[in-house]
Amino acid sequence: MQLHQQQHQHQHQQQQHTAQHGGSSKYECDAGYEIAAAGPGLRTFPFQVGGHSNLLSRSGMVFKPLNRRELDMYRHLAEAKPAFAQFTCACFGRSDLPPHELPAAAAATASDIRWSKQQHTVDAEKQQQRSSYLVIQDLTAPYEHPSIMDLKVGVRQHLDDATPEKKASQMLKCEASTSSTLGFRLCGMLTYDRVVQKYHFVDKYVGRRARPEELHSFFLKFFHNGERVLYDMIAHFVAKLERLLECLAADYHYRMYSSSVLLLYDGAADDPAAAKADIRVVDFAHTYIIEGSEPSDDGVLLGIRNVIAILRPLTHPPCTITL
């Protein structure tokens, strides 16, 4: 298996969808239409496997703390990069949620799902101070039992204007993980086991410590449904990743730092079509549009190429796995 150590190109798009959902109150989004806000249905998003800010969800939408750069990037992708629409999530604009409609700390942490408690240590004071949210599509909505892998792509995470402390912290995370050599690292994964009817969770700290030679084992675990390794599913994801790479390489004028590629499928199914196997690129808070002859960052393409290089040999048995 040959892992790539250099080269890339990129492109992006984002669909805007109108949303019509129930709810007692609605708040105007600056995308030009209404988003059903909060209400009793707003809860801590139970399927978050990475990131550092708690997400909220309701009615097929996810609410994340607003970052203006990210909102502007979603708009740019929607207008300028339609070919990339299939590889990212719909963005519905922004919504201002009244503090009294945000989930209380007790309600937000009272989940009976073990990984949700582990991942979401809700800082109630910070949550209540936030009011503006970016509203995006809930990618897990179509699945009965979503299995999700979050791969942080690129060799760099920090913004150009990051503080020295933030820059040092982000550089250390990359240098101490597979990000610096392979252009990606495991940022978390959630896999549904059909036999025991439970989820297996791997957090970002385990992913950060993973060595290059261990990554194939994490992928095999992700595609193991408790009964067997889903080799057809792996082949399906390789084909999708190759299409993503081709799309990005055709028109790449960005520096994408700290974005993620999500792998998603329904853990209750073992056929790629039935499982709605999908990949999406998310998190654009650290993305720059490149102007003129300024060089672009090829770390994202490097990461995707290496994910493909690791997955391709796993599409057929024999592959060993230790559960």
DRENVOTI-890364 format. One record per residue (C-alpha): residue number from 0; residue in one letter; x, y, z. Coordinates in steps of 0.001 Angstrom, whole numbers, plus 500000, padded with zeros to 6 digits. Last residue first. Layout:
<rec num="NUM" residuo="A" X="X" Y="Y" Z="Z"/>
...
This chain:
<rec num="322" residuo="L" X="487269" Y="493401" Z="518190"/>
<rec num="321" residuo="T" X="490467" Y="492284" Z="516482"/>
<rec num="320" residuo="I" X="490279" Y="492370" Z="512723"/>
<rec num="319" residuo="T" X="491916" Y="490396" Z="509951"/>
<rec num="318" residuo="C" X="491312" Y="491035" Z="506277"/>
<rec num="317" residuo="P" X="491097" Y="488137" Z="503834"/>
<rec num="316" residuo="P" X="489010" Y="489429" Z="502252"/>
<rec num="315" residuo="H" X="488259" Y="492107" Z="499632"/>
<rec num="314" residuo="T" X="487721" Y="495875" Z="499820"/>
<rec num="313" residuo="L" X="490420" Y="496331" Z="502459"/>
<rec num="312" residuo="P" X="493240" Y="496891" Z="499944"/>
<rec num="311" residuo="R" X="491391" Y="500027" Z="498670"/>
<rec num="310" residuo="L" X="490756" Y="501520" Z="502101"/>
<rec num="309" residuo="I" X="494301" Y="502589" Z="502976"/>
<rec num="308" residuo="A" X="495085" Y="504166" Z="499588"/>
<rec num="307" residuo="I" X="491651" Y="505829" Z="499499"/>
<rec num="306" residuo="V" X="492265" Y="507417" Z="502905"/>
<rec num="305" residuo="N" X="495691" Y="508445" Z="501616"/>
<rec num="304" residuo="R" X="494285" Y="510213" Z="498585"/>
<rec num="303" residuo="I" X="491723" Y="511992" Z="500760"/>
<rec num="302" residuo="G" X="494437" Y="513246" Z="503098"/>
<rec num="301" residuo="L" X="496692" Y="514536" Z="500327"/>
<rec num="300" residuo="L" X="493735" Y="516283" Z="498738"/>
<rec num="299" residuo="V" X="493062" Y="518094" Z="502008"/>
<rec num="298" residuo="G" X="496734" Y="518995" Z="502452"/>
<rec num="297" residuo="D" X="496997" Y="520657" Z="499036"/>
<rec num="296" residuo="D" X="496802" Y="524240" Z="500235"/>
<rec num="295" residuo="S" X="496458" Y="526832" Z="497502"/>
<rec num="294" residuo="P" X="499234" Y="529085" Z="496235"/>
<rec num="293" residuo="E" X="498417" Y="532788" Z="495661"/>
<rec num="292" residuo="S" X="498304" Y="533406" Z="491933"/>
<rec num="291" residuo="G" X="495032" Y="535344" Z="492037"/>
<rec num="290" residuo="E" X="492897" Y="534983" Z="495143"/>
<rec num="289" residuo="I" X="492533" Y="531867" Z="497272"/>
<rec num="288" residuo="I" X="489282" Y="531481" Z="499213"/>
<rec num="287" residuo="Y" X="490065" Y="530735" Z="502848"/>
<rec num="286" residuo="T" X="488614" Y="527993" Z="505062"/>
<rec num="285" residuo="H" X="488912" Y="527780" Z="508844"/>
<rec num="284" residuo="A" X="485193" Y="527867" Z="509733"/>
<rec num="283" residuo="F" X="484448" Y="525465" Z="506885"/>
<rec num="282" residuo="D" X="483310" Y="522397" Z="508821"/>
<rec num="281" residuo="V" X="481860" Y="519690" Z="506579"/>
<rec num="280" residuo="V" X="482756" Y="517421" Z="503642"/>
<rec num="279" residuo="R" X="480239" Y="514644" Z="503103"/>
<rec num="278" residuo="I" X="480424" Y="510920" Z="502288"/>
<rec num="277" residuo="D" X="477485" Y="508539" Z="501861"/>
<rec num="276" residuo="A" X="476279" Y="504971" Z="502266"/>
<rec num="275" residuo="K" X="472469" Y="504951" Z="502118"/>
<rec num="274" residuo="A" X="472473" Y="501634" Z="504027"/>
<rec num="273" residuo="A" X="469982" Y="500137" Z="501571"/>
<rec num="272" residuo="A" X="472231" Y="501095" Z="498663"/>
<rec num="271" residuo="P" X="475456" Y="500000" Z="500363"/>
<rec num="270" residuo="D" X="473932" Y="496674" Z="501493"/>
<rec num="269" residuo="D" X="474474" Y="495648" Z="505113"/>
<rec num="268" residuo="A" X="471647" Y="497549" Z="506809"/>
<rec num="267" residuo="A" X="471029" Y="498454" Z="510475"/>
<rec num="266" residuo="G" X="474338" Y="500309" Z="510649"/>
<rec num="265" residuo="D" X="472999" Y="502911" Z="508240"/>
<rec num="264" residuo="Y" X="475955" Y="504581" Z="506542"/>
<rec num="263" residuo="L" X="478067" Y="507705" Z="506967"/>
<rec num="262" residuo="L" X="481672" Y="508676" Z="506206"/>
<rec num="261" residuo="L" X="482369" Y="512300" Z="507159"/>
<rec num="260" residuo="V" X="485246" Y="514274" Z="505663"/>
<rec num="259" residuo="S" X="486315" Y="517016" Z="508031"/>
<rec num="258" residuo="S" X="487639" Y="520571" Z="507750"/>
<rec num="257" residuo="S" X="490402" Y="521774" Z="510075"/>
<rec num="256" residuo="Y" X="492137" Y="524056" Z="507562"/>
<rec num="255" residuo="M" X="490856" Y="524403" Z="504037"/>
<rec num="254" residuo="R" X="492962" Y="526705" Z="501905"/>
<rec num="253" residuo="Y" X="490989" Y="527156" Z="498772"/>
<rec num="252" residuo="H" X="491124" Y="527506" Z="495004"/>
<rec num="251" residuo="Y" X="490770" Y="523880" Z="493887"/>
<rec num="250" residuo="D" X="489000" Y="523285" Z="490587"/>
<rec num="249" residuo="A" X="489355" Y="519847" Z="488998"/>
<rec num="248" residuo="A" X="491216" Y="518313" Z="491938"/>
<rec num="247" residuo="L" X="488173" Y="518727" Z="494176"/>
<rec num="246" residuo="C" X="485774" Y="516894" Z="491877"/>
<rec num="245" residuo="E" X="488255" Y="514115" Z="491118"/>
<rec num="244" residuo="L" X="488916" Y="513664" Z="494840"/>
<rec num="243" residuo="L" X="485199" Y="513492" Z="495567"/>
<rec num="242" residuo="R" X="484703" Y="510935" Z="492797"/>
<rec num="241" residuo="E" X="487553" Y="508839" Z="494218"/>
<rec num="240" residuo="L" X="486010" Y="509137" Z="497674"/>
<rec num="239" residuo="K" X="482707" Y="507814" Z="496341"/>
<rec num="238" residuo="A" X="484379" Y="504825" Z="494669"/>
<rec num="237" residuo="V" X="486344" Y="504023" Z="497833"/>
<rec num="236" residuo="F" X="483133" Y="504316" Z="499850"/>
<rec num="235" residuo="H" X="481374" Y="501719" Z="497690"/>
<rec num="234" residuo="A" X="484354" Y="499368" Z="497942"/>
<rec num="233" residuo="I" X="484184" Y="499644" Z="501743"/>
<rec num="232" residuo="M" X="480446" Y="498899" Z="501711"/>
<rec num="231" residuo="D" X="481004" Y="495816" Z="499561"/>
<rec num="230" residuo="Y" X="483546" Y="494631" Z="502139"/>
<rec num="229" residuo="L" X="481080" Y="494904" Z="505028"/>
<rec num="228" residuo="V" X="483161" Y="493136" Z="507688"/>
<rec num="227" residuo="R" X="481068" Y="490545" Z="509492"/>
<rec num="226" residuo="E" X="478524" Y="489893" Z="512220"/>
<rec num="225" residuo="G" X="478941" Y="492789" Z="514640"/>
<rec num="224" residuo="N" X="478459" Y="495336" Z="511843"/>
<rec num="223" residuo="H" X="482160" Y="495648" Z="510981"/>
<rec num="222" residuo="F" X="482815" Y="498629" Z="508668"/>
<rec num="221" residuo="F" X="484051" Y="500894" Z="511467"/>
<rec num="220" residuo="K" X="486142" Y="498099" Z="512909"/>
<rec num="219" residuo="L" X="487804" Y="497567" Z="509541"/>
<rec num="218" residuo="F" X="488532" Y="501296" Z="509297"/>
<rec num="217" residuo="F" X="490078" Y="501331" Z="512770"/>
<rec num="216" residuo="S" X="492255" Y="498338" Z="511856"/>
<rec num="215" residuo="H" X="493442" Y="500039" Z="508664"/>
<rec num="214" residuo="L" X="494540" Y="503010" Z="510779"/>
<rec num="213" residuo="E" X="496948" Y="501079" Z="512974"/>
<rec num="212" residuo="E" X="500018" Y="501266" Z="510697"/>
<rec num="211" residuo="P" X="499725" Y="505062" Z="510559"/>
<rec num="210" residuo="R" X="499761" Y="505374" Z="514372"/>
<rec num="209" residuo="A" X="496625" Y="506293" Z="516334"/>
<rec num="208" residuo="R" X="497197" Y="508768" Z="519177"/>
<rec num="207" residuo="R" X="494938" Y="511494" Z="517722"/>
<rec num="206" residuo="G" X="492275" Y="508923" Z="516970"/>
<rec num="205" residuo="V" X="492209" Y="507769" Z="520584"/>
<rec num="204" residuo="Y" X="491868" Y="511391" Z="521663"/>
<rec num="203" residuo="K" X="489189" Y="512061" Z="519067"/>
<rec num="202" residuo="D" X="486822" Y="509481" Z="520533"/>
<rec num="201" residuo="V" X="486021" Y="505905" Z="519506"/>
<rec num="200" residuo="F" X="482452" Y="504740" Z="520143"/>
<rec num="199" residuo="H" X="480860" Y="501315" Z="519735"/>
<rec num="198" residuo="Y" X="477082" Y="501437" Z="519500"/>
<rec num="197" residuo="K" X="474635" Y="498836" Z="520729"/>
<rec num="196" residuo="Q" X="472282" Y="496277" Z="519267"/>
<rec num="195" residuo="V" X="474381" Y="493354" Z="520568"/>
<rec num="194" residuo="V" X="474354" Y="491635" Z="517171"/>
<rec num="193" residuo="R" X="473659" Y="494665" Z="514975"/>
<rec num="192" residuo="D" X="476690" Y="496575" Z="516263"/>
<rec num="191" residuo="Y" X="476376" Y="500267" Z="515278"/>
<rec num="190" residuo="T" X="479632" Y="502140" Z="514779"/>
<rec num="189" residuo="L" X="480471" Y="505648" Z="516015"/>
<rec num="188" residuo="M" X="483731" Y="507265" Z="515042"/>
<rec num="187" residuo="G" X="486015" Y="510058" Z="516156"/>
<rec num="186" residuo="C" X="488601" Y="512511" Z="514823"/>
<rec num="185" residuo="L" X="490661" Y="509961" Z="512897"/>
<rec num="184" residuo="R" X="493553" Y="511744" Z="511263"/>
<rec num="183" residuo="F" X="494261" Y="513179" Z="507843"/>
<rec num="182" residuo="G" X="497041" Y="514554" Z="505655"/>
<rec num="181" residuo="L" X="499177" Y="511415" Z="505850"/>
<rec num="180" residuo="T" X="502364" Y="512757" Z="507416"/>
<rec num="179" residuo="S" X="501350" Y="515776" Z="509506"/>
<rec num="178" residuo="S" X="497776" Y="514635" Z="510103"/>
<rec num="177" residuo="T" X="498884" Y="511196" Z="511343"/>
<rec num="176" residuo="S" X="499188" Y="512590" Z="514870"/>
<rec num="175" residuo="A" X="501738" Y="514316" Z="517094"/>
<rec num="174" residuo="E" X="502643" Y="516882" Z="514432"/>
<rec num="173" residuo="C" X="499017" Y="517767" Z="513792"/>
<rec num="172" residuo="K" X="498079" Y="518160" Z="517450"/>
<rec num="171" residuo="L" X="501282" Y="520119" Z="518104"/>
<rec num="170" residuo="M" X="500527" Y="522508" Z="515255"/>
<rec num="169" residuo="Q" X="497066" Y="523161" Z="516677"/>
<rec num="168" residuo="S" X="498419" Y="523973" Z="520142"/>
<rec num="167" residuo="A" X="501220" Y="526178" Z="518817"/>
<rec num="166" residuo="K" X="498816" Y="528123" Z="516599"/>
<rec num="165" residuo="K" X="496365" Y="528575" Z="519449"/>
<rec num="164" residuo="E" X="499078" Y="529914" Z="521765"/>
<rec num="163" residuo="P" X="500561" Y="532191" Z="519092"/>
<rec num="162" residuo="T" X="497064" Y="533576" Z="518423"/>
<rec num="161" residuo="A" X="495480" Y="532537" Z="515138"/>
<rec num="160" residuo="D" X="495472" Y="535122" Z="512332"/>
<rec num="159" residuo="D" X="496591" Y="532734" Z="509581"/>
<rec num="158" residuo="L" X="494091" Y="530138" Z="510799"/>
<rec num="157" residuo="H" X="495216" Y="526925" Z="512477"/>
<rec num="156" residuo="Q" X="494475" Y="523353" Z="511370"/>
<rec num="155" residuo="R" X="497333" Y="522143" Z="509151"/>
<rec num="154" residuo="V" X="498181" Y="518887" Z="507400"/>
<rec num="153" residuo="G" X="494715" Y="518457" Z="505930"/>
<rec num="152" residuo="V" X="491690" Y="516320" Z="506682"/>
<rec num="151" residuo="K" X="489876" Y="515597" Z="509944"/>
<rec num="150" residuo="L" X="488199" Y="512234" Z="509419"/>
<rec num="149" residuo="D" X="484872" Y="511788" Z="511231"/>
<rec num="148" residuo="M" X="483401" Y="508279" Z="510973"/>
<rec num="147" residuo="I" X="479663" Y="507778" Z="511389"/>
<rec num="146" residuo="S" X="477360" Y="504776" Z="511777"/>
<rec num="145" residuo="P" X="473740" Y="505906" Z="511814"/>
<rec num="144" residuo="H" X="471133" Y="503506" Z="513264"/>
<rec num="143" residuo="E" X="467797" Y="504168" Z="511547"/>
<rec num="142" residuo="Y" X="469360" Y="506569" Z="509059"/>
<rec num="141" residuo="P" X="467793" Y="509326" Z="506959"/>
<rec num="140" residuo="A" X="468274" Y="512004" Z="509675"/>
<rec num="139" residuo="T" X="472016" Y="511435" Z="510177"/>
<rec num="138" residuo="L" X="473046" Y="514255" Z="507812"/>
<rec num="137" residuo="D" X="471165" Y="516835" Z="509865"/>
<rec num="136" residuo="Q" X="471241" Y="519756" Z="507425"/>
<rec num="135" residuo="I" X="472703" Y="523029" Z="508597"/>
<rec num="134" residuo="V" X="471699" Y="525990" Z="510751"/>
<rec num="133" residuo="L" X="474511" Y="528294" Z="511891"/>
<rec num="132" residuo="Y" X="473602" Y="529613" Z="515315"/>
<rec num="131" residuo="S" X="473322" Y="532973" Z="517029"/>
<rec num="130" residuo="S" X="472231" Y="533150" Z="520693"/>
<rec num="129" residuo="R" X="475098" Y="531896" Z="522799"/>
<rec num="128" residuo="Q" X="475300" Y="532907" Z="526452"/>
<rec num="127" residuo="Q" X="473040" Y="530029" Z="527535"/>
<rec num="126" residuo="Q" X="475391" Y="527486" Z="526027"/>
<rec num="125" residuo="K" X="478388" Y="529070" Z="527728"/>
<rec num="124" residuo="E" X="476702" Y="528824" Z="531134"/>
<rec num="123" residuo="A" X="475425" Y="525300" Z="530512"/>
<rec num="122" residuo="D" X="478849" Y="523904" Z="529655"/>
<rec num="121" residuo="V" X="477587" Y="520620" Z="528321"/>
<rec num="120" residuo="T" X="479915" Y="517687" Z="528541"/>
<rec num="119" residuo="H" X="478823" Y="516194" Z="525262"/>
<rec num="118" residuo="Q" X="481169" Y="513451" Z="524082"/>
<rec num="117" residuo="Q" X="480943" Y="511100" Z="527053"/>
<rec num="116" residuo="K" X="477248" Y="511582" Z="527664"/>
<rec num="115" residuo="S" X="476536" Y="511093" Z="523966"/>
<rec num="114" residuo="W" X="478728" Y="508015" Z="523877"/>
<rec num="113" residuo="R" X="476630" Y="506345" Z="526582"/>
<rec num="112" residuo="I" X="473212" Y="506942" Z="525094"/>
<rec num="111" residuo="D" X="470712" Y="507270" Z="527947"/>
<rec num="110" residuo="S" X="470720" Y="511014" Z="527462"/>
<rec num="109" residuo="A" X="470220" Y="513187" Z="530522"/>
<rec num="108" residuo="T" X="473014" Y="515538" Z="529491"/>
<rec num="107" residuo="A" X="470992" Y="518080" Z="527532"/>
<rec num="106" residuo="A" X="467983" Y="517877" Z="529808"/>
<rec num="105" residuo="A" X="470040" Y="518607" Z="532910"/>
<rec num="104" residuo="A" X="471969" Y="521424" Z="531246"/>
<rec num="103" residuo="A" X="468779" Y="523100" Z="530063"/>
<rec num="102" residuo="P" X="468104" Y="522923" Z="526347"/>
<rec num="101" residuo="L" X="467937" Y="526322" Z="524641"/>
<rec num="100" residuo="E" X="464486" Y="527928" Z="524436"/>
<rec num="99" residuo="H" X="465051" Y="530374" Z="527315"/>
<rec num="98" residuo="P" X="468244" Y="531591" Z="525645"/>
<rec num="97" residuo="P" X="466324" Y="532867" Z="522587"/>
<rec num="96" residuo="L" X="467673" Y="531262" Z="519404"/>
<rec num="95" residuo="D" X="468969" Y="533499" Z="516632"/>
<rec num="94" residuo="S" X="469075" Y="531594" Z="513365"/>
<rec num="93" residuo="R" X="471616" Y="531524" Z="510581"/>
<rec num="92" residuo="G" X="471544" Y="530206" Z="507021"/>
<rec num="91" residuo="F" X="469840" Y="526997" Z="505874"/>
<rec num="90" residuo="C" X="473009" Y="525185" Z="504843"/>
<rec num="89" residuo="A" X="472654" Y="521890" Z="502997"/>
<rec num="88" residuo="C" X="475469" Y="519425" Z="503572"/>
<rec num="87" residuo="T" X="478556" Y="518724" Z="501481"/>
<rec num="86" residuo="F" X="479611" Y="516281" Z="498788"/>
<rec num="85" residuo="Q" X="476556" Y="516318" Z="496515"/>
<rec num="84" residuo="A" X="476706" Y="520096" Z="496201"/>
<rec num="83" residuo="F" X="480326" Y="520086" Z="494943"/>
<rec num="82" residuo="A" X="479407" Y="520481" Z="491292"/>
<rec num="81" residuo="P" X="477424" Y="523616" Z="492204"/>
<rec num="80" residuo="K" X="480613" Y="525529" Z="493112"/>
<rec num="79" residuo="A" X="480058" Y="529302" Z="492835"/>
<rec num="78" residuo="E" X="476681" Y="530103" Z="494393"/>
<rec num="77" residuo="A" X="476215" Y="527324" Z="496927"/>
<rec num="76" residuo="L" X="479934" Y="527203" Z="497692"/>
<rec num="75" residuo="H" X="480047" Y="530934" Z="498340"/>
<rec num="74" residuo="R" X="477047" Y="530751" Z="500638"/>
<rec num="73" residuo="Y" X="478595" Y="527893" Z="502623"/>
<rec num="72" residuo="M" X="481807" Y="529928" Z="502874"/>
<rec num="71" residuo="D" X="479993" Y="533019" Z="504149"/>
<rec num="70" residuo="L" X="478384" Y="530922" Z="506903"/>
<rec num="69" residuo="E" X="481765" Y="529429" Z="507795"/>
<rec num="68" residuo="R" X="483460" Y="532828" Z="507989"/>
<rec num="67" residuo="R" X="480645" Y="534139" Z="510171"/>
<rec num="66" residuo="N" X="481005" Y="531396" Z="512753"/>
<rec num="65" residuo="L" X="477681" Y="530704" Z="514427"/>
<rec num="64" residuo="P" X="477525" Y="528118" Z="517178"/>
<rec num="63" residuo="K" X="476055" Y="524919" Z="515671"/>
<rec num="62" residuo="F" X="472393" Y="524106" Z="515082"/>
<rec num="61" residuo="V" X="471588" Y="520846" Z="513281"/>
<rec num="60" residuo="M" X="468407" Y="520392" Z="511259"/>
<rec num="59" residuo="G" X="466224" Y="517383" Z="510471"/>
<rec num="58" residuo="S" X="463428" Y="518437" Z="512838"/>
<rec num="57" residuo="R" X="465616" Y="519358" Z="515820"/>
<rec num="56" residuo="S" X="469277" Y="519534" Z="516662"/>
<rec num="55" residuo="L" X="471899" Y="521106" Z="518917"/>
<rec num="54" residuo="L" X="475677" Y="520834" Z="518578"/>
<rec num="53" residuo="N" X="478164" Y="521067" Z="521414"/>
<rec num="52" residuo="S" X="481371" Y="522813" Z="520474"/>
<rec num="51" residuo="H" X="484700" Y="520915" Z="520497"/>
<rec num="50" residuo="G" X="484486" Y="518809" Z="517365"/>
<rec num="49" residuo="G" X="484070" Y="515084" Z="516913"/>
<rec num="48" residuo="V" X="481569" Y="512219" Z="517186"/>
<rec num="47" residuo="Q" X="478289" Y="514141" Z="517289"/>
<rec num="46" residuo="F" X="475400" Y="511667" Z="517010"/>
<rec num="45" residuo="P" X="473185" Y="512766" Z="519910"/>
<rec num="44" residuo="F" X="472661" Y="516417" Z="518933"/>
<rec num="43" residuo="T" X="471706" Y="518144" Z="522201"/>
<rec num="42" residuo="R" X="468012" Y="518855" Z="522034"/>
<rec num="41" residuo="L" X="465475" Y="521215" Z="520492"/>
<rec num="40" residuo="G" X="462050" Y="519554" Z="520199"/>
<rec num="39" residuo="P" X="460468" Y="521512" Z="523058"/>
<rec num="38" residuo="G" X="460803" Y="524767" Z="521143"/>
<rec num="37" residuo="A" X="463996" Y="525775" Z="519382"/>
<rec num="36" residuo="A" X="463377" Y="527617" Z="516151"/>
<rec num="35" residuo="A" X="461610" Y="526654" Z="512960"/>
<rec num="34" residuo="I" X="463753" Y="528339" Z="510343"/>
<rec num="33" residuo="E" X="462195" Y="531055" Z="508242"/>
<rec num="32" residuo="Y" X="463373" Y="532202" Z="504863"/>
<rec num="31" residuo="G" X="465837" Y="534671" Z="503392"/>
<rec num="30" residuo="A" X="469203" Y="533115" Z="504184"/>
<rec num="29" residuo="D" X="469336" Y="535754" Z="506907"/>
<rec num="28" residuo="C" X="467177" Y="533471" Z="508973"/>
<rec num="27" residuo="E" X="463936" Y="534765" Z="510452"/>
<rec num="26" residuo="Y" X="462842" Y="533110" Z="513650"/>
<rec num="25" residuo="K" X="459888" Y="530803" Z="514171"/>
<rec num="24" residuo="S" X="457809" Y="529922" Z="517192"/>
<rec num="23" residuo="S" X="455414" Y="527125" Z="518081"/>
<rec num="22" residuo="G" X="457116" Y="524562" Z="515964"/>
<rec num="21" residuo="G" X="456603" Y="522617" Z="512771"/>
<rec num="20" residuo="H" X="459081" Y="522466" Z="509965"/>
<rec num="19" residuo="Q" X="459352" Y="523899" Z="506470"/>
<rec num="18" residuo="A" X="462906" Y="524303" Z="505329"/>
<rec num="17" residuo="T" X="464030" Y="525824" Z="502065"/>
<rec num="16" residuo="H" X="467169" Y="524206" Z="500788"/>
<rec num="15" residuo="Q" X="470406" Y="525936" Z="499838"/>
<rec num="14" residuo="Q" X="472871" Y="523581" Z="498239"/>
<rec num="13" residuo="Q" X="476577" Y="523930" Z="498856"/>
<rec num="12" residuo="Q" X="479549" Y="523699" Z="496567"/>
<rec num="11" residuo="H" X="483306" Y="523238" Z="496776"/>
<rec num="10" residuo="Q" X="486544" Y="522621" Z="494895"/>
<rec num="9" residuo="H" X="490070" Y="521401" Z="495612"/>
<rec num="8" residuo="Q" X="493547" Y="520513" Z="494397"/>
<rec num="7" residuo="H" X="496318" Y="518241" Z="495645"/>
<rec num="6" residuo="Q" X="499974" Y="517127" Z="495987"/>
<rec num="5" residuo="Q" X="502150" Y="515365" Z="498618"/>
<rec num="4" residuo="Q" X="502997" Y="512411" Z="500886"/>
<rec num="3" residuo="H" X="500906" Y="509721" Z="499219"/>
<rec num="2" residuo="L" X="500600" Y="506359" Z="500894"/>
<rec num="1" residuo="Q" X="501528" Y="503268" Z="498908"/>
<rec num="0" residuo="M" X="500000" Y="500000" Z="500000"/>
